[in-house]
Amino acid sequence: MNENQVKITLKRTLTGIVDSDKMEKTVVVIVNRRFKHPIYGKYVTRRKKYMAHDTDSVCSIGDKVIIEESRPMSARKRWMVKEIIEKAV
């Protein structure tokens, strides 16, 4: 790679809702995804929990957040809270 070339790394982002904030600097985010079943055509909803790093511990339960892929921070934590879209009421 020359000095003129720039390496661009695209990190995956997901949108979800904070389910738990009981840990220090960590939140559990539930991400729902909907897809059409390949055979039956019915829409199916799947949900998955991700543990995300929350540096300042500002997220609370019910917040809508964007999480971004990052380096492994612990055995199960590989995502980081990028932005809080909407605070819980």
C-alpha positions in Angstrom: 0.0 0.0 0.0 1.4 3.4 -1.0 1.3 6.5 1.2 -1.3 8.0 -1.2 -3.7 5.2 -0.8 -6.2 5.3 2.0 -7.5 2.2 3.7 -11.3 2.4 4.3 -12.9 0.0 6.7 -16.7 -0.2 6.7 -18.1 -1.2 10.1 -21.5 -2.8 10.3 -24.2 -0.9 12.2 -27.4 -2.1 13.7 -30.4 -0.3 15.3 -32.0 -1.7 18.4 -33.6 -1.0 21.8 -31.7 -1.2 25.1 -33.0 -4.2 27.2 -30.6 -4.0 30.2 -28.2 -1.5 31.6 -27.3 -3.3 34.8 -23.6 -3.8 34.0 -20.8 -1.2 34.2 -20.2 0.4 30.8 -22.2 -2.3 29.0 -25.7 -2.5 27.7 -27.7 -5.3 26.2 -29.4 -4.3 22.9 -32.2 -6.2 21.2 -32.2 -6.0 17.4 -35.3 -7.1 15.5 -35.2 -8.1 11.9 -38.1 -8.9 9.6 -37.8 -11.0 6.4 -40.1 -12.8 4.1 -40.1 -16.6 4.4 -38.5 -18.0 1.3 -41.2 -20.7 0.8 -44.4 -19.5 2.5 -44.1 -15.8 1.8 -45.1 -14.9 5.4 -43.1 -12.2 7.2 -41.1 -13.6 10.1 -39.6 -11.6 12.9 -36.3 -12.7 14.5 -34.7 -11.0 17.5 -31.1 -11.2 18.7 -29.4 -9.7 21.8 -26.0 -8.0 21.4 -23.8 -6.7 24.3 -22.5 -3.3 23.5 -19.9 -1.1 25.1 -21.4 2.2 26.5 -18.4 4.3 27.5 -20.1 6.9 29.6 -23.0 4.7 30.8 -25.6 7.2 29.5 -28.0 4.6 28.0 -31.0 3.4 29.9 -33.6 0.8 29.4 -35.9 1.5 26.4 -33.5 3.9 24.6 -33.3 3.4 20.8 -29.6 3.2 19.8 -27.3 2.6 16.9 -24.5 0.1 17.7 -21.3 -0.3 15.6 -19.0 -3.3 15.2 -15.7 -3.0 17.1 -12.8 -5.0 18.3 -13.5 -7.7 20.9 -13.7 -6.1 24.4 -14.6 -9.2 26.4 -15.8 -12.8 25.8 -19.2 -11.6 24.4 -18.9 -7.9 23.8 -18.0 -6.9 20.2 -20.2 -3.9 19.6 -20.1 -0.3 20.7 -22.9 2.2 21.2 -22.4 4.8 18.4 -25.4 7.0 18.9 -28.6 7.3 21.0 -31.5 8.0 18.5 -34.3 8.3 21.0 -34.3 8.5 24.8 -36.9 6.4 26.7 -39.8 8.3 28.2 
